[in-house]
Amino acid sequence: MVKSLDMKKILVLLLIFPLIFSCKKEEEEPEPDVAMNYAPSVGAGKIALHHDDYNTDAPIMEPGTYEMAARFSATDITSASNGELVAIQYYTELKPHQAELRIYTGGFNAPESVVYTADLIPDMNTNSWNTHEMLDSIPMEAPIWIGIWFQVLGEAKYIGCDPGPANENGDWMFSEADGDWERFETRTGTSINWNIRGVILPE
């Protein structure tokens, strides 16, 4: 009997599963440097906090509301302890209908407390790495989540990813269709990390 299944999760799988992509080139080595779309330098004296490598693709998303996030544990931020989060880097393929930066503290399988939000749409560039300079810096406190909430009206590629393999904290995804935070690999079987990075100013 199917009545024991979570119908919301079935709906999400029906939306996402047909669109599962591979950010990895099938059994291929990466092409020369031109294909390795690395994030820009964060500048002298700053630290890039990330789980991803270079950008190589983006998942195709059905119309809906989502959030992609990278989580950073106490171990992840050792080199940035006592520093401050001053900017965010992220890759966008196409511009969503709406998009917002959300930074949280706390939580293991889902973020807890929102400590910073900002509208990303006005300064967002497509097919490009973007940098959001924060109006107020955030003291580094583990765990910290850096998420991009967005709403899309058409089927397309939006938030970028690397070729993987996935870090256990590099591919978190929220879908409004089921109201759950889960890793993208758990949802789709595809092993990648979001191109979402923190820029840290050490103490």
N, C-alpha and C positions, 0 to 999 in steps of 0.2 A: 504494500500500500504506500502511496506517495504522500499521504496526509501527514506523515511524521516529519517530512522535510520542511525546512524553512523556506516558504514560498518567496520571501524577499530575496534570499540568496540565490534562488533559482532565477529570479528575474535579472539580477545583476550578472549572473553567468551568461544568460541569454544575450544580454547587451554587450558584454565584453568578450566572450569567448570567440565569436565569429571574427573579431577584429584583432585577435592575438597576432602580434607581429614579432619579428626577431630583429632586435637591434644589432645582433651579431650577423656578420657575413657568414653564410653557411660554409663551414669547413674552409674558410679562406683566411689568409693572413690579411691584416689591415693594409689598405693601399698606402702609397707613400704619404709623407707628411701632410699633403694637401687634404687628405681625408680625415686627418686627426685634428678635429676642431677643438683645440685646447682653450681653456678659459684664459682671459687676459691676466697679466700680472697684478697682484694686489697692491704692489708698491713697496718701497723700502720700509723696513721696520714693522711690517704687518704679516700676519699668518693666515693662510688659507685653511679653513676647516672644512673637510669634505670626505665623502666616501666614494665619489665618482672619479672616473678618469676623463678623457676627452669626450665631447659630444659626437655621437654617430647617427642618431635617429630620434624619433619620438613616437609614442604609441598613438594609434588612431583611436579617438574617443567618440562614442555616440553622444548625441545631444543629452545634456544632463549637468549635474553639479558635482564637482569632485574636489579633492585636495590631495596634492602630492607632497610628501614631507621626508626630510632626513632627520634622524634622531641621533644625538651625540651624548654618549655616556661619560661618566667621570674619567674612564680610561681614555676615551677619545680626546678629551679636552685637557689632558695633562700638560701639553706644551703651551696651552693657552690659559692655564689657571691664573686667576687674579687679573686677567685681562678683560677687555670689553668688546662686545660685538658691535661693530660700527657700520657695517655694510653687508649686503647680500649680493651674490652673483647667481644668475640662473639663465638657462637657455630657453628661448621661445621659438618655435617653428612658425606658428600662426598666432595672431592675437585673439584671445578668447573674447566673448561678449562682455564678461566682467572678470576681474582678477584682483586678488588681494593678498598681500604678504601677511602671514600670521606667525608670530613667534610665541612659543609656549615653554613653560618650565614644568617639570614633573611628569610622571606617567611612564609606564613600561610598555604596555600594548596599545596605548592611546594617550595623546597629550592631555594635560590637565588644565593648567592656568594660562590664559592668554596674557602676554605681557607687552605685546606690540602689534599694531596693525597698520597697514598703509595701502592705499589704492595704487596698483601698479600700472593700470591702463595708460594714464597720460604720458608716461615716459618709456613705455615698452616698445622695443624694436623687434621686428620679425626676422626669422632666419638669422638669429644673432644671440650672442651672449649679452646679457643686460646686467647692469650694476645699480642697485638701489642704495643710495647713501642715507643712512638712518638719521632722522631728526634728533632722536634721543638714543644714546648708546645703551646697551644692556649688559650689566655685569655677568660674567660667565658663571653659570650655576648649572650643575649637572643633575638630571639630564635636561638638555635643551633641544627643542624641536624647531626646525625651520620649515615652514610649510607655505605652499602656494595654493590658495583656494581659488577656484575658477568655475565659471559657468559657460557652457558652450551650446550654441543653437544649431550647429551643423556638424556633420561627421567629418573629422579632419585630425591632423596632428598638431599638438599644442606644446606641451612641456617636454623638453628634451631629456635624453638618457644617454648613458655610455653603453659599451658593448658587453658589460658584465665582466666577471661573475658578480652576482648580487652580494653586497654586504648585508648582514642581518638587520642593519639599521638604515640602509640606504634606499629602500624602495617602498616605504609606507604609503598607503593610499586609502583615502576615505571616499565612499560613494554615498550620495544622498539617497540613492535607490534602496539601499539596505540599512543605512545608518551606521555602518560598521567601519572601523579601521582594520585593515589587514595588509599584509605585505603583497606587493604586486605579483611576486613569484607564487605566493599561495593562491592568489586569485586566478592566475593565467598560466603558470608554469614557465613563464619567461623570466630569465635571470639577468637583471639590469640594475643600475642605480640611477636615480634622478640627478640631473645636472643642476643641483641646488647646493650652494656653498655659503659658508659664513666667512666674513673678513674680520679678523681679530686684531685689536691693538693691544699688545702685551703691556703688562704693568711696567 
